Amino acid sequence: MPGNIDDAAMVVKHDPALAEPTDMKHELGDGLHATEVVPIYEGKARRQSVYVDHPNAPTQEELHTLRRIGDKIPWNVYTVAFIECCERFSYYGTSAVYTNFIQQPRASRTGAGFGGQSGALGLGQRASTGIGTFNQFWIYCVPLLGAYIADGHWGRYKTICVSVAIAIIGHIILTVSAIPSVLDNKNGAVACFIIGVIVLGFGTGGFKPNISPLVAEQLPVTNMEVQTLPSGERVVRDPAITSSRVYHYFYLFINIGALVGQIGMVYAEKYVGFWLSYLLPTLIFLTCPLVLWYGNSRYKKSPPQGSVFSKAFHILFHASKGRWSINPIKTWKLHSDGTFWENAKPSRIPVGQRPSWMTFDDQWVDEVSRGFAACSVFLYLPLYWLTYNQLNNNLTSQAAVMSLHGLPNDIVNNLDPLTLVILIPIFDVFIYPGLRKYKINFSPVKKIACGFFLGSAAMVWAAVIQAYIYKDSECGKYASGYLPNTPAGSDPVPCSPVSINVWAQTGSYVLIAISEIFASITSLEYGFSKAPRNMRSMVFAFALFMSALSAALGEAFVALSADPLLVWNYGVFAVISFVGGCIFWIQFRQLDRDEDILNQLPEGHVQTHKDVEDNISEEGPAPREIPIDDEKKI
């Protein structure tokens, strides 16, 4: 799919022609499709929902000279963020102990290690990495189904409610798998655990693609306008700044939940048992239905508008007609000439020749093109998530062979959410405002590219630590194994931990955390700002699906996730992330230049089967075309 969109093609008149088939009755108001030219400003554009003139609209000069501020964040945003905080507490609280639960042998009746290493199933590192990678794939694959249901049938709020109920069932099953009497039957415990992971994945998958757009939809829909502060300073109130701040603090709530959940459950695992590590997150998660009930009459809810997924792909396939060649260079040029989407606009096709699925206006085609451009950006994210996923398995295993000084080996990875909790407010209050003050355009594409490079640096750090572990270990490159030459008939003796302090891993976690601010948070903002309103859940799901692809790719590297190949493991991921970041920037630097235009497209309109169900009559009007005001074309 084309990733670059030509400036001239995007600012061409957004024609309001709307096709209606004969079996649809859908009366349009006079103001439904604005014919005003979309304002395009130099500098960083700001997303708007309504593009009409109003008395306090900033001039081009004011946009360049006045300071920009955001709105106050409404209370509803915090309640949605609290739901996400509880959900992340429950998810990360349970998944934090997955590695030890699967990999390490049973340390006691409850699995608690007390002064030693906690464990339950004893399936080994490859099994723990494989099951953990499957879990990552599963929870980020199901969101495609959750998004389809939300956008087309139930709406985001109802889908979230049902998903929460399913996730609660999954948590209960996980708790059962860790009951000491169930652990006595190892095979039964493994089966119960896997079922719990799958059911929890269904709930998480329906929850994740819908909670992120729901939180931003609680913001009031406003345009940029000039205001005078009590101090006398004239400023531009910019809703895009509010949206960006909301997603930063939304991510802050995510990591508060993850931090408290992971630390608390790791110590519960170590000193009580795995059953408590699974039970406490379940109890916390039970607060989510109460908050959802509280917000039922208070939240702004986008009703389901019917499935537009097929229409979006009809547009893509129609636009690509005549642009394929056996010559790949010619094919690339035809797809990248800046006019790819123009032939799929209703205004380019006579009314009588329009296919039955073409029930939308030109503006919606532009929105879809912007959504596909965002999805093409997301296609590179699996290369980044490969580095992040090392936090949940291999870095935890690396810590187990280092000097822990009484700490659980899976406590150190909490440096990642702790760093985020500290740095997100610093970026929001100081770094990003400072960049705006000095007119440095640190755009989304630049941020994501930096995220790739920092992820690569984190893996270099981990590779160096692993090399020193092999050098220091009495077992050489088998540091997590057993001492050689064990006398016959005696139990194997594990290799002693190396003398390297576990906090030497700090650099990897801090670098990954900063890379998340640039890559992960930005992907949330990018998905919301670029997706058509009636496809937001699906675009978020596509971004999440990239994590599933990353987990699937990670399965190909499982063979490297054990001694003596762990240095190669981290080194390979470092190279992949660095090269991926370079190619990402080369391919999408054009989107970086087009950020102004992409953020200022007017909202389009599409008619779906759900509209027909609401408005249908036995005989609808014949297809008609709304007149085009040629004088206003650019």
N, C-alpha and C positions, 0 to 999 in steps of 0.2 A: 504494500500500500504506500502511496506517496507520502513522504514525510515533510516535504517543503511545499509551501503555498505562496505563489507569486503575489507581491503586493498589489499589482495592478488588477490581477484577477479577483483578489479578495475585496477591494474597495469598489469594484464595479457595482452598479445599481442593484440593490437587493430587491428584485422584483416581487411584488406581492401576489402574483398569480397563484391561485389555489384551485386544484382540480377536484371535482366532486363527481364520483360515478353516479349513475342513474338510480342506484338503490340506496343512496344516502341523502338524508335531508339534514342539512347543517347550515342554518342561517348565520351569516357573519355580520357582526356589528360594524359600523362605519369606521371605528377606530381600532379594529382588531389588527390590521396590518398597516403600520405606519409607513409612509412613503418618504419621510425625511431622510436626507443623506446622513449616514452614520458619521459622527465627528471622529476624525483621526488626528491625534495629537502626537507631537514629537515627545521623546522621552518615554518613560515607563507608563504604559496604558493601565487603566483601572477598569475592572469588570463592572458593568452596569446592567441592570435588568430592564430599565426603561430609558429609551433614547429620545427624549423630547426636550424642547427648550423650557427652561423655567427661570424665574427672575434672578435667582442667585447662582446660576450656572457659571463656572469659572471660564474666563477667556483663556486663549492660548498663552498669553503673557503671564496671567496669574498662575497657570499650571506650572510654569517654569520658575516663577519667582517666589510664590508663597509656600510656606511650610504646610505639610499635610498631616492631618490627625485622623484618628478613627473615632467611631462611636463608642458609647458605653456598651459593655457586654451584658445582655439581658439575663435575668435569673434562670430562664429556661435552659440556657446553654450550660449552666453549671449543673443542673439536675441531670441532663443527658450525659455530661462528662462524668458525673458520679456513678451513673449506671455503668459506663465504660470502665471506670476505675474498679468497681466491684467485679466486673466480668474478667478484667485482666488480673486482678488479685487471684481469682479462682483458677483461671487458666494457668498463669505462670506459677502460682503456688503449687499446683499439682505437677506440672511438667518439669519443674525444677528438680524434682526427685526421681524423675523417670530413669535417668542414667544409672543411678545407684540401685534403684529398684530392680532394673533389668539386668545390669552387668554384674554386680557384686554378689558373692555367695551370702547366704542367710547368716547374719551375724548373731541373731538371738531369736527368741520366739516371735517378737514383733518386728524383727529386722533392724532394731535400733543398734547402733554401733557403740553408744556410750563413749568410752575412751578410744575406740578403734573405728574401723570403717563400716558404715551402715551398708546393708545389702539384703536382698530378698530372694530373687530368682536365680542368680548366678549363671546367666546365659553368656557372659563374656562381652568384650568391647565391640566386636563386630555386630553382634546381635543388638546391642543397645544403640549403636549408631544406625543400623538398618531400620529398627523400629522407630527410633526418633526421627529419622529422615522420612519414613512413611507418614508419620504423624504430621510433619510439616507439609508434606504433599497433600494429605487428605484435607486438613483444615483450610487450605487455601485453594482447593479445587471445588469444594462444595459451595463456596460463595457464588459461583456462576448460577447455580440453581436458586439460591436464596435471592439473588438480584432479579432473576427472571420472574419469580413469583411476586416480588415486591413491586417492580415496575409495571407488570402486566395485570396482576390479579388482586393482591391483598393490600397493597400499599406498604410503606416502610414500617409504620407503627405496628400493624398487626403481625407482620412477618417477624419483627423483633420479639414481640410477646410470645409467639409460638416457638421461636428458636430458643428463648430463655427456658421455656418449659422442657424442651428436649434436652438442653444442656444440663438441667438439674437432674434428669434421669441418668445421664451419662456420669455425672459426678457421684451419684449414689452407687452405680455399678463399680466405679473405680474404688470407692471406699470398701465395698464388699470384697474386692479382690485382695485387699491388704489385711483383712481380718486374720489373726493368727491361725484359726482353725482352717481357713481356706488355704493359707500358705502351706499347711501341712500336706496338701495335695498339690504338688508343684504344677502338674499339667493343668489342673482345674484353675489354679490361680492365673496361669499364663492366658488361658482361654478367656477367663472373666476380665482380665486386664485389657486384652485386645478388643473385646466387645465394648468395654467402657470407653476406650480411645475412639472407636468408630462412632458410637452414639454421641459422645461429646463433640466430635468433629462435625456431625450434622448440625448440632445446636450452634456451635461457634461459626460454622460456615454461613448459616442464615442470619446470624447477628452482625458479623463484621462488615459486609458491604453496605449495610443500611444504617448503622449507627453513625458513621462518618458524615454522610450527606444530611442526616437528620439534625445533627448538631449545628451545621452551618445554616440550615433552613430556618432556624429560630431567629436569625438576624433580621431586623427590619429591612425591607427592600427600599433603598434610597439611591439617589443620584449623587454625584459629586456636587458640592455647593460651597460657596464662599461664606464664611462666618466671621464675626468679629468677637474675639474673646474679651472677657471683662478687663484684661490688661490693655486692651486697645489693639492687640495684634490681629491682623487679618490672616486667616488660614483657610485651607481647603479641607473640608471634611470628606474623607475618602473611604467609602465602604470596603474597598479591597484591603485596606490596612486592618480594618476590624476583622475581616475574614481570615487574614493571615495570622493575626494575634490569636484568634479563636482556635485555630488548628495547632498553634504552638502550645497553648495551654491545655488543649485537649490531649495532646501528646504528653504533656506534663502529668496530667491525671493518669494516663495510661501507665506511665513509669512509676508514679507513686504506688499504684496498685501492684505493679510487678515487683517493685522493690520490697514493700512490706510483705507481700505474699511469699516471695522467694526466701527472704531471710527467715521469716517466721516458720515456714514449712520445713526448711532445711534443719533448723534446730529441733522442731517437733520430730522429724525423722531420726535425728541422732540420739535424742534422749528419751523419746517415748515410743515411736514406731511409725511405720508408713501409714497405718490406718488413720492416725490423727492428722498426718500431712494431707490426706485426701478428705477427711471429714470437715476440718475447719474451713477450707475454701467453699465447700458445699453450703455451710451455714451462712457464710458471707454472701454467697450468690443468691440466697433466698431473700435478700433485701431488694433485689432488682424488681421483682413483681410489684412490691409495695410502691416503689418510686414510679414505675410505669403507670400504676393505677392513679397515683397523684397527678401525673402529667397528662392523663387521658384527655381531660377537658381543657388543658392549658397549652399543649404543644400545637405548633403550626404543622399540619399534616398535609403532605402532597398526596392527593388521591391517586389510585392506580389509573393509568390512562390507556390501558391495553398494551399489548406487546408491539413495540416499534422495532424490535431487533431484526425481524425479517425485512422490514422496509429499509433499514439502514444498509443491509447487505444487498438488497435490490439496487439501491443507489450506487453502491460500490461496483457491482457487476455491470450495471448499465454504463457507468462512467468509464469503465475499462474497455468497453467494446471498441474494436478497431485500433487498440493501442498495444497489441501483442505482435511480436515478430520472432522469427527463428534467430534473428540477430539480437543477442542480449543487450548490446549497447544501444541499439535502436529502441528496444523495448523500454529501457531505462529512460531514455530521452523523452519518449512519448508519454511516459507516466510522470515525468518530472518537468514538463514544460510550463507549469503554472496554470494550465487551463483544464486540468483533469476533471474537476467537478462541474464545469460549466454545462456540459452536454446533458447532465442529469437533472437540470433545473426545469421545472414545469414550463417556465416562460419560453424555453427553447423548443418546445414540442407543441404542435397544434392540438387544440382541445380534443378533437376527434381521434387523434392518434396516441393519446396518452394511455399507458397501461392502467389496469384497474387498481394496482397498488400505489399509484402516484397520487396520493391524497394528502399532499403537504405543499407548502409554499417554498419559494426560493431561499428564504432565510433559514428554513430548517435544513436544507441541503448544506448551507454554509456551516450550520452548527454541527451537522454530522461529519463534515470534512474536518472540522476542528477536533471533534471527538476521536476520529480515526488518527489524526496527527498525534493526539495525546497517547493513544494506544500504541502507536509506532514507537514513541519514546519509551513506554513501559516495557517494550519487548527486550530492552537491554538490561532491565533490572535483575533478571535471574543471575547474571554474572556478578552483580553486586551482592545479592542475597547469599551466594555461595560462601562469601567471606563471613557474613553475619552469622550464618548457621553454625559456624565453628564454635560459637559461644555455648551452644546448647549440648554439645557432645564432646568433641575432641579437646577443647580447652579445659572442660571439666575433668576429663580423664588425665590431661597433662598435670593439672593441679594435684591429683591424687598421688603422684610420685614425687612431689616436692615437699619441702619442710613446711608443715601446716601449723605447727605450734599450737595444737589443740583445736584449730578451726576445722569445720567440715569442708571437704574438698569442693563442694558445690556452693559454697558461700561467696567465693571470690567473684563469680560472674555477676554478682550484684553491683560491682563497680560500674557496670554499663548503665543500669537505670539510675544509680546514684549520681553519676556524672551528668546524665540528662536532666535530672531534677535540679542540679546546680546550674548547668549551662544554659538551659532554655530561657529562664528569665534574663540572664546576662545578654544573650543574643537579642531578645525582644526589647530590652530596655536600653542597651548601650550599643551593641555592634551593628544591628540593622538600621536603627535611627542614625547612627554615625555615618554609615555608608550613604543613606539617603541625603543627609545633610551636605555631604561633599559630592553629591550627584554621581555616585558610583553605582552603576546599574548591575547589581549582582542578581541576574535574572534566574528563573527556574532552571534553565538548561545548564547554566554555569554552576549552580549549586549542585545539581545531580552529578555533573562531571567531577566536581571536587569530592563528592561522596565516594565515587569509584576510587579515586587516588588515595584517599585516606583509608579506605578498606584494604587496599593493597599494602599500604604501610603497616597496618595492624597485623597482616599475615607475615610480613617480613620480620616484625618483632617476635611473633610466635615461633617462627622458624629458627631464629637465633637462640631463643630460650630452649627450644627442643634440642638443638645441637649441643648446647652446654649440658643439658640433662644427660645425653648419651655419653658425653665426655666425663661426667662426674659419677655416673652410676657404676656400682660394683658389677652390674650385669651388662655393662656396655650399652649396645643398641637394643637391648631387651629389658628396659628399665621397669616396665610394668609387669614383667614375668616373674619367674621363680629362679632361685639360685641354682646354678648348674652343679652337677656332681652330688645330687642329694643321695644319701645312703639308701640302698634298696630296702623296701618295706616301711620306710618312714614317710610321713606326709611332706609334700613339697613346701619349701620355705620361701615366702615372697621376698623379692628383692627389697632391700631397705630404701626408704626415701632418700633422695639426693640432698645435699646440703644447701641447695639454692632455695632461698625464701620464696614462698608462694606469691608474695606481693610483687615479685619481679614481673608477673603477668600484667601489672597495672597498665603499662603502655598500650598493650593490645586492646584492652577494654575501653580506655579513654579515647583512643583513635577511632574505634568502632562507634562509640557514642557520638562523637562529633560528626562522623560520616552519616549517622542516622539523621541528625539535624538537617544536613544538606540534602540527603537523598530520600529518606523515608517521609519526613514531614512535608517536604516539597512535593512529593508525589501525591499526597493528600490534597494539598492546595491545587496542584495542577489538574488533578482529576475533577475536582469540583468546579473549577473555573472554566474548563474546556468542554465538559460534557453537556449535551442538551439536557434540559430540565427533566424530560421524561426518559432519560437513559442514564441518570447519574449513578444509580445503584449498579447498573451493568458495567459502567466504566470503572467504578471502584472495584467491582468483582474481578474485572480483567486485570487491574493492577495487582490485586491479591493473588490472582491465578499465576502471576509471574513468580510468586514465592513457591507455588506448587511445582512449577517447572524447574525452579532452582533445586527443590528437594529431589525431584526426579533425576536431574543432572547429578546431584550429590550422590545418588545411589551408584553411579558409575565410578565414583572415587572411594567407595567404601573399602576397597582392597588396600588403599593407602592409609587407612585410619587405624593402623596398628603398627607396633614395632616390627621391623626396624625402619619403617618407611615414613615416619611422621614428619621428618624434615622435608621430604619431597611433598608430602601432603600440603603443608602450609606454603611451600614455595610455589607449587603449581597454582594455588588459589591466588597468590600475590600477583603472579604473571597474568592470570586470566582477568583479574579486576583492573589491573593497570592498562592492559591492551584494550579491554572493553571500554574503559573510560576515554581512551584516545579516539577509538573509532566512533564512540557515541558523540563526542564533541565535533568531530569532522563531519558526521552526517547531519547533525541537527543544529549546527550553528546558524543555518538559515531560519529555522523556527525561532531561534533566539532573536534574530533581527525582526521577525514578524510578530513579536509578542504584543506590540501595540494593537495591531489589526485583529489578531485572534481574540484578544480580551474585550474588544468593543463591537463584536457582532451583535445585531439585534436578535431578540428571541423569535424563533420561528414557530410555526403551527403545523400540526399534523393531525389527521383524522384517523382514528383506529376503530376496530370493531366495537370497542367499548363505547365510543361516541355514538356509533350506530344504534347500539342497544338502548342508549339513553334518548336518542332523538328520532328513531326510525319511524317511518310511516309506510303504509303498504306501497305507495308509489311516490318516489322522491322526484325532485326536479332534475332536469337534464344537466349535464356538465356545463359549467359556465366559467368564464375567465374574468377576473377583476381587471378593469382597465389599467394600463400602465401610463404613468405620467412621465413621458419621455424627456420633458424639460428638466426634470430633476436628476436625470442620470448623470453620473460622473464621467 
